Amino acid sequence: MQKFFAIPIIFLSLLIWSVSLQAQQVDLTGVIDMHVHAGPDSRPRAMNDLQAAQLAQQAGLRAIVLKNHFTMTADRAALAMDQVEGLEIFGGIALNRAVGGINPEAVRQLVAFSGGRGKVVWLPTFDAEFYVTRAGSGDAFVSIMEGDRPVDGLTEVFSIIAENDLVLAMGHSAPEEVLALIPLAREQGIRSILITHVFGQGATFQQMQQMADTGAIMELDWLAAYTNPDLIDAYVNAIQAIGADRFIISSDFGQAGNPDHATGLTEFIRILYAAGLSDSQIDLLARQNPAKLLGLDQPVLLRTD
């Protein structure tokens, strides 16, 4: 009798193991990563732009956005996209000191560069006044507010963003600065606003709710949770309370020693599933919301003249 049941028991165990494995598998088809670091860079990177694009394409991603803190990436995105089929690759510019800070001309050139891959303008990141002063480094910084008013040039930057339907990303700005600038950005006609890794700047739940009420999208990055797993509970609580339609997820990977971006996203999504998020919520976070920010789901208007 024991021998009779041996094969069925083994088969059942293998079946249970297979089902469990499939439940853990993550399909990255159509996923968009709006926070991809790669080389060349002045900081150590795990791979270059082309390698990052190739790995993303092999994993089934729909699009990536190349980000660099010190130089424009629209040109690099165009070069990488020429070499990798089936993947949309965008670039942008972070308005740190290396590009002149709040520099409207730098944003104009982002738009003008051949290839048309410039899509995201980040307010200052490593050179943000909030970031630098909080770190206490004493380094020079780039301000975005003077009292309760935007600094010179910022309104012009917003105008260029609006005219070209770019994404305004808030960089490493203080939550109070973000909330002060969103109404101005909307008045200027900016459609797509992204709050860069919203937990990284210490936004409170009330501030996040206020940001959501403006129609802005908030970023939840894997790098922060990868180094501080306790953040996952905070991420999930925010998604459940405010709504998945107000967030995106991204890798923020590319640092030397870290896994590649697609591997990071896979683990991120797997953990979010384990924390109770649904397929529809993941779809919003990883596919639909970033696609809308980038204008990928906008209808193509046929010219009739």
Rosetta silent file (secondary structure, phi, psi, omega in degrees, C-alpha in Angstrom):
SEQUENCE: MQKFFAIPIIFLSLLIWSVSLQAQQVDLTGVIDMHVHAGPDSRPRAMNDLQAAQLAQQAGLRAIVLKNHFTMTADRAALAMDQVEGLEIFGGIALNRAVGGINPEAVRQLVAFSGGRGKVVWLPTFDAEFYVTRAGSGDAFVSIMEGDRPVDGLTEVFSIIAENDLVLAMGHSAPEEVLALIPLAREQGIRSILITHVFGQGATFQQMQQMADTGAIMELDWLAAYTNPDLIDAYVNAIQAIGADRFIISSDFGQAGNPDHATGLTEFIRILYAAGLSDSQIDLLARQNPAKLLGLDQPVLLRTD
SCORE:     score description
SCORE:     0.000 S_00000001
   1 L     0.000  -39.050  179.658    0.000    0.000    0.000 S_00000001
   2 H   -63.839  -41.311  178.788    2.876    2.404    0.793 S_00000001
   3 H   -65.652  -36.403 -177.681    4.478    1.762   -2.626 S_00000001
   4 H   -61.094  -38.699 -177.175    1.109    2.274   -4.336 S_00000001
   5 H   -90.157   -5.144 -174.907    0.770    5.775   -2.908 S_00000001
   6 H   -62.589  -48.940 -177.166    4.441    6.767   -3.327 S_00000001
   7 H   -65.400  -47.740  177.422    4.187    8.021   -6.931 S_00000001
   8 H   -58.320  -38.710 -179.283    0.937    9.994   -6.432 S_00000001
   9 H   -65.792  -42.956  177.990    2.359   11.656   -3.311 S_00000001
  10 H   -62.978  -43.308  179.488    5.554   12.640   -5.142 S_00000001
  11 H   -61.252  -42.615  179.805    3.501   13.926   -8.082 S_00000001
  12 H   -64.138  -39.764  179.117    1.285   15.963   -5.747 S_00000001
  13 H   -63.404  -42.855  178.281    4.324   17.477   -4.039 S_00000001
  14 H   -64.716  -37.894  179.763    5.810   18.481   -7.391 S_00000001
  15 H   -64.847  -44.975  179.108    2.476   19.945   -8.476 S_00000001
  16 H   -62.058  -42.174  178.979    2.190   22.029   -5.297 S_00000001
  17 H   -62.760  -40.914 -179.670    5.799   23.227   -5.738 S_00000001
  18 H   -65.325  -44.032  179.474    5.114   24.152   -9.372 S_00000001
  19 H   -63.316  -40.933  179.219    1.950   26.091   -8.523 S_00000001
  20 H   -63.192  -41.570  179.422    3.791   27.911   -5.736 S_00000001
  21 H   -63.955  -43.280  179.782    6.625   28.828   -8.102 S_00000001
  22 H   -63.067  -35.692  179.405    4.195   30.120  -10.730 S_00000001
  23 H   -64.794  -27.061 -179.197    2.465   32.239   -8.098 S_00000001
  24 H   -88.451  -14.002 -178.136    5.819   33.893   -7.388 S_00000001
  25 L   -70.581  143.337 -177.952    6.666   34.538  -11.035 S_00000001
  26 L  -121.245  129.585  178.181    6.319   38.120  -12.208 S_00000001
  27 L   -96.092  116.343 -179.698    5.547   39.134  -15.775 S_00000001
  28 L   -91.317    7.967  179.428    7.278   42.395  -16.702 S_00000001
  29 L   -57.617  126.087  177.678    5.577   42.642  -20.074 S_00000001
  30 L    81.897   -3.063 -179.324    4.484   46.234  -20.608 S_00000001
  31 L   -72.539  147.606  179.879    6.117   47.503  -17.409 S_00000001
  32 E  -122.918  130.168  177.364    7.752   50.951  -17.504 S_00000001
  33 E  -110.436  110.634 -177.050   10.722   51.985  -15.362 S_00000001
  34 E   -93.951   16.085 -177.498   10.967   55.774  -15.069 S_00000001
  35 E  -146.846   76.278 -175.800   14.104   55.784  -12.900 S_00000001
  36 E  -114.707  116.090  173.424   17.030   54.055  -14.598 S_00000001
  37 L   -96.838  140.336  178.047   20.623   54.995  -13.767 S_00000001
  38 L  -159.477  166.995  177.885   23.403   53.798  -16.064 S_00000001
  39 E   -88.842  168.753    0.902   26.812   54.812  -17.341 S_00000001
  40 L   -65.939  146.558 -178.766   28.687   56.720  -18.540 S_00000001
  41 L  -158.224  164.571  175.108   28.498   58.653  -15.272 S_00000001
  42 L   -86.986   -2.656  174.877   30.688   60.360  -12.708 S_00000001
  43 L  -115.108  151.471 -178.883   29.428   57.838  -10.160 S_00000001
  44 L   -62.706  128.033  179.380   30.083   54.077  -10.319 S_00000001
  45 E  -122.511  151.826 -175.431   27.383   52.348  -12.358 S_00000001
  46 L   -76.087  -22.052 -176.017   26.641   48.666  -12.840 S_00000001
  47 L  -162.484  168.910  176.801   26.181   48.942  -16.613 S_00000001
  48 E   -94.578  177.354 -176.349   25.990   51.403  -19.470 S_00000001
  49 H   -56.613  -46.872 -176.231   22.889   52.762  -21.207 S_00000001
  50 H   -64.427  -42.627  178.049   22.905   50.165  -23.971 S_00000001
  51 H   -62.989  -41.605  178.242   23.292   47.250  -21.567 S_00000001
  52 H   -62.293  -42.145  179.590   20.464   48.588  -19.405 S_00000001
  53 H   -66.047  -41.476 -179.994   18.232   48.946  -22.459 S_00000001
  54 H   -63.665  -43.503  178.638   19.051   45.456  -23.711 S_00000001
  55 H   -65.274  -38.847  177.896   18.252   43.870  -20.348 S_00000001
  56 H   -64.369  -43.313  179.439   14.998   45.823  -20.124 S_00000001
  57 H   -63.997  -42.426  179.433   13.985   44.728  -23.616 S_00000001
  58 H   -64.062  -30.622  179.983   14.813   41.095  -22.862 S_00000001
  59 H   -81.687   -9.193  177.536   12.677   41.271  -19.712 S_00000001
  60 L    96.646    7.504 -179.612    9.680   42.545  -21.678 S_00000001
  61 L   -63.319  152.570  178.644    9.586   46.140  -20.462 S_00000001
  62 L   -88.201  -37.340 -175.841    7.728   48.658  -22.588 S_00000001
  63 E  -158.813  155.660  171.504    9.822   51.728  -21.779 S_00000001
  64 E  -136.583  156.335  173.579   12.586   53.110  -19.599 S_00000001
  65 E  -119.721  119.324  177.864   13.686   56.626  -18.663 S_00000001
  66 E   -80.291  129.840 -178.845   17.434   57.189  -18.343 S_00000001
  67 L  -123.912  133.747  173.402   18.316   59.517  -15.479 S_00000001
  68 L  -134.665  139.641 -176.380   21.600   61.232  -14.716 S_00000001
  69 L   -77.918  -13.483 -168.863   22.121   63.796  -11.980 S_00000001
  70 L  -126.583   -7.061 -178.931   24.727   65.814  -13.877 S_00000001
  71 L  -152.138  158.044  177.945   24.030   65.727  -17.606 S_00000001
  72 L   -67.310  149.625 -179.957   21.198   65.479  -20.098 S_00000001
  73 L  -121.506    6.566  179.588   20.228   61.982  -21.259 S_00000001
  74 H   -63.262  -40.667  179.667   17.985   62.680  -24.279 S_00000001
  75 H   -65.681  -42.572  179.479   20.892   62.159  -26.676 S_00000001
  76 H   -65.819  -37.376  177.473   21.937   58.930  -24.984 S_00000001
  77 H   -62.647  -41.151  179.373   18.360   57.660  -25.052 S_00000001
  78 H   -63.700  -42.503  179.245   18.196   58.265  -28.808 S_00000001
  79 H   -64.538  -43.981  179.766   21.442   56.364  -29.397 S_00000001
  80 H   -65.308  -38.947 -178.071   20.338   53.424  -27.247 S_00000001
  81 H   -67.058  -28.903  176.074   16.922   53.290  -28.892 S_00000001
  82 H   -65.625  -23.411 -175.078   18.578   52.994  -32.311 S_00000001
  83 H  -100.753  -12.807 -174.554   20.240   49.803  -31.091 S_00000001
  84 L  -126.673  116.156 -179.065   17.376   48.141  -29.213 S_00000001
  85 L   -85.122  149.743  172.569   14.118   47.245  -30.920 S_00000001
  86 L    78.101   16.629  179.666   10.772   47.060  -29.181 S_00000001
  87 L  -138.965  126.575  173.345   11.619   49.354  -26.274 S_00000001
  88 E   -80.929  129.595 -179.429   10.784   53.030  -25.827 S_00000001
  89 E  -125.391  122.502 -179.672   13.748   54.860  -24.301 S_00000001
  90 E  -116.213  160.095  174.286   13.413   58.379  -22.949 S_00000001
  91 E  -130.209 -173.092 -179.806   15.829   60.809  -21.366 S_00000001
  92 E  -169.849 -162.464  179.363   15.654   64.025  -19.443 S_00000001
  93 E  -147.165  135.842  175.028   17.589   66.593  -17.499 S_00000001
  94 E  -102.290  127.028 -171.380   18.075   67.244  -13.782 S_00000001
  95 L   -83.734   59.949  175.801   18.467   70.945  -13.043 S_00000001
  96 L   -90.658 -179.962 -175.212   21.523   70.656  -10.832 S_00000001
  97 H   -60.637  -31.739 -176.076   24.565   72.956  -10.831 S_00000001
  98 H   -62.422  -23.688  178.568   26.299   71.001  -13.610 S_00000001
  99 H  -110.610   14.241  178.085   23.704   72.211  -16.139 S_00000001
 100 L    94.318   11.961  179.459   23.375   75.704  -14.711 S_00000001
 101 L    68.594 -134.799 -179.330   20.676   75.031  -12.119 S_00000001
 102 L   -75.779   86.141 -168.063   17.298   76.521  -13.000 S_00000001
 103 L  -121.111   97.964 -179.679   18.353   77.052  -16.604 S_00000001
 104 H   -56.614  -35.471 -178.238   15.601   77.509  -19.230 S_00000001
 105 H   -65.049  -36.213  177.263   18.121   77.239  -22.067 S_00000001
 106 H   -62.788  -37.509  178.840   19.184   73.776  -20.917 S_00000001
 107 H   -71.290  -37.426  175.864   15.550   72.669  -21.068 S_00000001
 108 H   -59.868  -42.294 -179.575   15.153   74.199  -24.543 S_00000001
 109 H   -68.865  -34.003  173.449   18.124   72.190  -25.747 S_00000001
 110 H   -54.641  -44.996 -179.020   16.672   69.029  -24.221 S_00000001
 111 H   -70.214  -38.345 -171.928   13.644   69.558  -26.448 S_00000001
 112 H   -77.215  -22.283 -174.489   15.655   70.578  -29.517 S_00000001
 113 L   -59.689  138.752  179.797   18.073   67.640  -29.582 S_00000001
 114 L   -61.430  149.327 -176.792   17.592   65.297  -32.537 S_00000001
 115 L   104.466  -29.211  175.254   15.886   62.014  -31.786 S_00000001
 116 L    63.515   32.336 -175.846   13.105   63.608  -29.776 S_00000001
 117 L  -100.680    0.958  176.959   13.721   61.486  -26.678 S_00000001
 118 E   -73.262  123.219 -173.647   13.798   64.286  -24.089 S_00000001
 119 E  -137.931  -26.694 -173.201   10.757   63.826  -21.863 S_00000001
 120 E  -122.417  133.515  172.286   11.434   64.465  -18.149 S_00000001
 121 E  -115.867  115.053  176.818   12.681   67.575  -16.356 S_00000001
 122 E   -93.754  131.001  166.676   13.716   66.964  -12.766 S_00000001
 123 L   -63.036  167.182 -172.995   14.008   69.886  -10.403 S_00000001
 124 L   -47.771  140.715 -179.861   17.348   69.811   -8.519 S_00000001
 125 L  -109.387  -90.272 -179.941   18.228   66.449   -6.993 S_00000001
 126 L   -65.313  -19.883  178.686   21.641   66.175   -5.295 S_00000001
 127 L  -102.205    7.788  178.924   21.957   69.968   -5.449 S_00000001
 128 E   -62.413  140.109  179.848   18.464   70.702   -4.121 S_00000001
 129 H   -56.318  -44.749 -179.268   18.492   73.175   -1.239 S_00000001
 130 H   -61.949  -44.235 -177.662   16.369   70.829    0.878 S_00000001
 131 H   -65.478  -45.819 -176.221   18.613   67.839    0.152 S_00000001
 132 H   -69.560  -45.255 -177.564   21.883   69.675    0.805 S_00000001
 133 H   -69.697  -35.114  177.732   20.794   71.496    3.956 S_00000001
 134 H   -66.044  -36.501  179.157   19.198   68.382    5.434 S_00000001
 135 H   -72.952  -21.722  178.594   22.445   66.484    4.860 S_00000001
 136 L    69.491   26.349 -175.976   24.366   69.302    6.544 S_00000001
 137 L   -78.254  -22.440 -176.564   27.221   69.036    4.046 S_00000001
 138 L    79.258    5.609  179.896   27.679   72.767    3.583 S_00000001
 139 L   -71.730  160.957  173.703   27.837   72.300   -0.202 S_00000001
 140 L   -65.876  152.451 -178.791   26.460   74.837   -2.644 S_00000001
 141 L  -139.171  170.752  177.855   22.854   74.243   -3.629 S_00000001
 142 E  -113.025  118.024  178.427   20.215   75.287   -6.148 S_00000001
 143 L   -83.365  151.170  172.909   17.146   77.013   -4.717 S_00000001
 144 L  -117.570  -12.943  178.728   13.727   76.734   -6.312 S_00000001
 145 E  -131.008  143.591  168.469   11.884   79.121   -3.979 S_00000001
 146 E  -119.120  100.283 -170.751   12.639   82.566   -2.599 S_00000001
 147 L    67.803 -122.826  179.703   10.276   82.879    0.305 S_00000001
 148 L  -104.094   17.777 -178.083    6.891   81.938   -1.089 S_00000001
 149 E  -121.234  149.756  176.175    7.792   82.706   -4.714 S_00000001
 150 E   -68.856  149.477  179.136    9.579   80.643   -7.387 S_00000001
 151 L   -68.970  163.673  177.524   13.139   81.678   -8.206 S_00000001
 152 L   -57.077  136.094  177.729   13.964   83.537  -11.407 S_00000001
 153 L    95.846  -23.746 -175.091   13.787   81.280  -14.426 S_00000001
 154 H   -70.096  -39.030  177.565   11.527   78.640  -12.932 S_00000001
 155 H   -61.925  -38.401  177.553    8.343   80.039  -14.449 S_00000001
 156 H   -66.471  -40.958  175.216   10.070   80.031  -17.846 S_00000001
 157 H   -58.549  -45.533  179.146   11.166   76.423  -17.314 S_00000001
 158 H   -60.700  -38.632  179.703    7.571   75.508  -16.493 S_00000001
 159 H   -63.210  -41.566  178.563    6.399   77.239  -19.666 S_00000001
 160 H   -65.914  -41.596  177.635    8.803   75.175  -21.805 S_00000001
 161 H   -59.297  -46.281 -178.374    7.693   71.982  -20.071 S_00000001
 162 H   -65.250  -44.377 -177.330    4.041   72.808  -20.733 S_00000001
 163 H   -62.395  -28.864 -175.836    4.570   73.809  -24.375 S_00000001
 164 L  -110.123   10.404  177.988    6.305   70.521  -25.129 S_00000001
 165 L    51.313   47.198  175.212    4.189   68.246  -22.911 S_00000001
 166 L   -86.117  169.434  175.033    7.157   67.146  -20.832 S_00000001
 167 E   -93.939  127.229  171.557    6.980   65.544  -17.396 S_00000001
 168 E   -91.832  113.887  174.930    7.816   67.804  -14.463 S_00000001
 169 E  -105.279  138.701 -168.606    9.513   65.705  -11.779 S_00000001
 170 L   -83.687    0.661  176.398   10.009   67.396   -8.430 S_00000001
 171 L    59.550 -146.384 -177.875   13.514   66.090   -7.701 S_00000001
 172 L   -98.953   39.661 -178.155   14.692   66.164   -4.095 S_00000001
 173 L   -77.350  154.041  175.969   12.543   69.155   -3.173 S_00000001
 174 L   -65.166  146.174  177.621   10.917   69.585    0.222 S_00000001
 175 H   -54.161  -36.785  179.242    7.258   68.481    0.394 S_00000001
 176 H   -65.211  -38.422  176.781    6.311   72.060    1.266 S_00000001
 177 H   -65.687  -42.670  178.914    8.067   73.314   -1.871 S_00000001
 178 H   -57.916  -48.569 -177.806    6.328   70.680   -3.966 S_00000001
 179 H   -66.595  -29.676  177.561    2.909   71.682   -2.674 S_00000001
 180 H   -74.514  -31.920 -174.376    3.672   75.353   -3.286 S_00000001
 181 H   -89.094  -25.269 -178.141    4.839   74.766   -6.865 S_00000001
 182 H   -56.946  -46.604  178.939    2.176   72.360   -8.127 S_00000001
 183 H   -59.308  -39.009  177.767   -0.511   75.088   -8.472 S_00000001
 184 H   -63.780  -43.141  179.027    1.931   77.266  -10.430 S_00000001
 185 H   -61.548  -41.373  178.208    2.817   74.341  -12.687 S_00000001
 186 H   -65.498  -41.128  178.224   -0.858   73.668  -13.352 S_00000001
 187 H   -61.217  -33.800  179.042   -1.476   77.353  -14.097 S_00000001
 188 H   -76.052  -11.915  178.045    1.342   77.201  -16.640 S_00000001
 189 L    99.724   14.179  179.065   -0.386   74.249  -18.308 S_00000001
 190 L   -73.550  125.754 -175.694    1.802   71.363  -17.168 S_00000001
 191 L   -88.568  -41.404 -171.506   -0.161   68.142  -17.541 S_00000001
 192 E  -111.524  116.565  179.516    2.188   65.531  -16.048 S_00000001
 193 E  -124.543  127.618 -179.453    3.684   66.013  -12.587 S_00000001
 194 E  -119.439  127.092  176.231    5.735   63.340  -10.831 S_00000001
 195 E   -90.512  105.402 -175.256    6.754   63.549   -7.172 S_00000001
 196 L   -59.735  132.875 -175.906   10.194   61.932   -7.163 S_00000001
 197 L    13.684   80.783 -168.928   10.452   59.106   -4.579 S_00000001
 198 H   -58.657  -31.979  178.402    7.961   60.811   -2.293 S_00000001
 199 H   -73.764  -24.027 -178.257    9.045   58.960    0.856 S_00000001
 200 H   -65.049  -25.850  178.984   12.658   60.012    0.295 S_00000001
 201 H   -99.215    7.982  173.568   11.826   63.615    1.115 S_00000001
 202 L    73.729   29.046  178.254    9.861   62.669    4.224 S_00000001
 203 L   -62.779  138.317  175.267    6.388   63.647    3.036 S_00000001
 204 L   -78.966  167.183  177.536    3.687   63.008    5.626 S_00000001
 205 H   -60.643  -41.480  179.534    0.530   61.098    4.794 S_00000001
 206 H   -61.356  -41.717  178.386   -1.422   64.363    4.829 S_00000001
 207 H   -65.569  -39.799  177.509    1.043   65.932    2.387 S_00000001
 208 H   -63.974  -38.820  177.384    0.833   62.901    0.112 S_00000001
 209 H   -63.772  -40.702  177.506   -2.944   63.129    0.146 S_00000001
 210 H   -63.530  -41.088  177.153   -2.695   66.812   -0.786 S_00000001
 211 H   -62.326  -43.812  178.883   -0.343   65.957   -3.644 S_00000001
 212 H   -61.575  -38.677 -178.587   -2.724   63.274   -4.846 S_00000001
 213 H   -63.993  -22.232  178.043   -5.629   65.721   -4.733 S_00000001
 214 L   -82.615   -7.543 -176.270   -3.803   67.921   -7.261 S_00000001
 215 L    91.821    1.157  178.073   -3.636   65.049   -9.739 S_00000001
 216 L   -70.939  155.955  176.268    0.113   64.568   -9.307 S_00000001
 217 E  -107.031  137.440 -178.802    1.619   61.083   -9.415 S_00000001
 218 E  -108.198  138.779 -177.682    3.976   59.951   -6.641 S_00000001
 219 E   -93.733  135.277  171.546    6.935   57.656   -7.182 S_00000001
 220 E  -115.747  113.485 -173.696    7.713   54.672   -4.957 S_00000001
 221 E  -100.465  148.480 -178.571   11.239   53.464   -5.690 S_00000001
 222 H   -75.763  -33.899 -177.684   12.682   50.027   -5.079 S_00000001
 223 H   -53.653  -45.254 -178.329   16.177   51.250   -4.128 S_00000001
 224 H   -63.879  -42.911 -179.489   14.900   52.787   -0.894 S_00000001
 225 H   -74.296  -28.828  177.207   12.947   49.668    0.074 S_00000001
 226 H   -63.119  -36.863  179.626   15.819   47.414   -1.014 S_00000001
 227 H   -92.250  -16.479  178.885   18.019   49.105    1.558 S_00000001
 228 L  -141.070   82.770 -174.940   15.213   49.583    4.122 S_00000001
 229 L   -57.362  -21.558  179.097   12.622   46.761    3.856 S_00000001
 230 L   -62.194  -19.413 -179.792   10.440   48.396    6.518 S_00000001
 231 H   -66.231  -24.320 -176.786    9.387   50.881    3.835 S_00000001
 232 H   -57.630  -44.524  178.669    7.282   48.243    2.089 S_00000001
 233 H   -59.740  -41.736  179.120    4.565   48.469    4.740 S_00000001
 234 H   -65.280  -41.313  176.979    4.519   52.256    4.383 S_00000001
 235 H   -57.992  -51.716 -175.275    4.329   51.957    0.597 S_00000001
 236 H   -64.339  -41.859  178.658    1.435   49.509    0.734 S_00000001
 237 H   -60.457  -41.057  179.222   -0.453   51.514    3.348 S_00000001
 238 H   -66.224  -42.867  179.175   -0.168   54.639    1.197 S_00000001
 239 H   -61.477  -45.855 -177.515   -1.315   52.800   -1.928 S_00000001
 240 H   -68.060  -35.604 -175.914   -4.302   51.285   -0.148 S_00000001
 241 H   -81.847  -40.624 -175.139   -5.315   54.539    1.547 S_00000001
 242 H   -94.010  -34.781  178.958   -4.743   57.029   -1.272 S_00000001
 243 L   119.280  136.005 -179.330   -5.236   54.788   -4.290 S_00000001
 244 H   -65.272  -19.496 -179.897   -2.978   53.003   -6.761 S_00000001
 245 H   -71.107   -7.363 -178.782   -4.010   55.507   -9.434 S_00000001
 246 H  -106.375    7.750 -176.007   -1.834   58.136   -7.692 S_00000001
 247 E  -133.531  156.919  163.128    1.459   56.199   -7.662 S_00000001
 248 E  -126.790  161.671  170.437    4.050   54.596   -9.878 S_00000001
 249 E  -114.106  149.313  179.401    6.790   52.151   -8.960 S_00000001
 250 E  -146.093  167.671 -179.778   10.340   52.354  -10.287 S_00000001
 251 L   -86.234  -45.629 -171.193   13.667   50.653   -9.703 S_00000001
 252 L    58.172   26.714 -179.687   16.053   53.622   -9.132 S_00000001
 253 E   -94.305  176.812 -179.278   18.730   50.982   -9.738 S_00000001
 254 L   128.595   -6.237  179.632   21.984   51.119  -11.660 S_00000001
 255 E   -69.920  141.823  176.703   24.422   51.554   -8.774 S_00000001
 256 L   -56.880  130.744 -179.713   27.563   49.428   -8.939 S_00000001
 257 L    97.371  -16.794  177.375   26.998   46.294   -6.881 S_00000001
 258 L   -92.108  158.232  175.474   23.207   46.308   -7.160 S_00000001
 259 L   -62.768  169.688  177.771   21.180   43.955   -9.393 S_00000001
 260 L   -71.299  167.635 -173.307   19.982   45.142  -12.787 S_00000001
 261 H   -61.794  -45.076 -178.221   16.821   47.220  -13.088 S_00000001
 262 H   -64.644  -40.211  176.884   14.535   44.429  -14.323 S_00000001
 263 H   -62.618  -41.030  177.197   15.629   42.103  -11.528 S_00000001
 264 H   -62.176  -45.537  178.894   14.918   44.859   -9.027 S_00000001
 265 H   -63.545  -38.723  178.659   11.454   45.500  -10.436 S_00000001
 266 H   -59.020  -47.833 -179.734   10.691   41.788  -10.425 S_00000001
 267 H   -66.413  -39.352  178.806   11.502   41.505   -6.730 S_00000001
 268 H   -59.116  -50.512 -177.974    9.644   44.744   -5.962 S_00000001
 269 H   -65.524  -39.741  178.712    6.471   43.541   -7.656 S_00000001
 270 H   -59.684  -42.636 -179.447    6.742   40.087   -6.072 S_00000001
 271 H   -68.953  -37.497  177.727    6.931   41.667   -2.608 S_00000001
 272 H   -65.287  -38.237  174.095    4.003   43.985   -3.342 S_00000001
 273 H   -61.457  -45.983 -178.865    1.929   40.972   -4.360 S_00000001
 274 H   -62.805  -26.831  179.432    2.925   39.202   -1.154 S_00000001
 275 L   -83.557   -1.523  172.967    1.835   42.293    0.786 S_00000001
 276 L   109.690    2.695  178.001   -1.652   41.990   -0.652 S_00000001
 277 L   -72.622  150.649 -176.304   -1.766   44.199   -3.742 S_00000001
 278 L   -94.032  169.168  175.905   -3.955   43.000   -6.598 S_00000001
 279 H   -57.332  -43.243 -177.383   -3.224   42.509  -10.294 S_00000001
 280 H   -66.386  -36.091  177.554   -5.172   45.655  -11.127 S_00000001
 281 H   -67.637  -44.186  177.741   -3.214   47.716   -8.590 S_00000001
 282 H   -61.681  -39.416  179.867    0.116   46.437   -9.903 S_00000001
 283 H   -61.345  -41.373  176.938   -1.029   47.194  -13.443 S_00000001
 284 H   -64.666  -47.062 -175.050   -1.723   50.801  -12.492 S_00000001
 285 H   -66.297  -40.968 -169.884    1.561   51.215  -10.625 S_00000001
 286 H  -101.714  -20.485 -174.814    3.856   49.574  -13.144 S_00000001
 287 H  -123.762  -63.824 -169.855    2.141   50.044  -16.499 S_00000001
 288 H   -66.095  -48.794 -175.419   -0.825   52.388  -16.814 S_00000001
 289 H   -65.793  -46.417  176.370    0.268   55.349  -14.687 S_00000001
 290 H   -64.814  -32.585  177.296    3.804   55.671  -16.081 S_00000001
 291 H   -62.834  -41.369  178.810    2.424   55.250  -19.612 S_00000001
 292 H   -66.070  -41.714  177.706    0.063   58.163  -19.051 S_00000001
 293 H   -57.678  -41.977 -176.423    2.851   60.324  -17.645 S_00000001
 294 H   -84.901   -3.372  179.398    4.966   59.662  -20.724 S_00000001
 295 L    74.891   19.030 -177.051    2.064   60.144  -23.113 S_00000001
 296 L   -74.777  -21.857 -178.724    2.365   56.617  -24.490 S_00000001
 297 L  -101.520   10.723  178.437   -1.363   55.968  -24.315 S_00000001
 298 L   -77.626  140.379  179.266   -2.411   59.200  -25.982 S_00000001
 299 L   -65.542  145.757  176.685   -4.233   58.742  -29.308 S_00000001
 300 L   -86.635  121.340 -178.623   -2.300   59.601  -32.449 S_00000001
 301 L   -88.007  123.499  178.895   -4.084   62.385  -34.315 S_00000001
 302 L   -80.053  134.655  178.480   -4.004   61.978  -38.084 S_00000001
 303 L   -77.136  135.671 -178.588   -3.285   65.145  -40.023 S_00000001
 304 L  -112.097   -0.915 -179.873   -5.982   66.039  -42.514 S_00000001
 305 L  -104.480    0.000    0.000   -4.345   69.062  -44.103 S_00000001
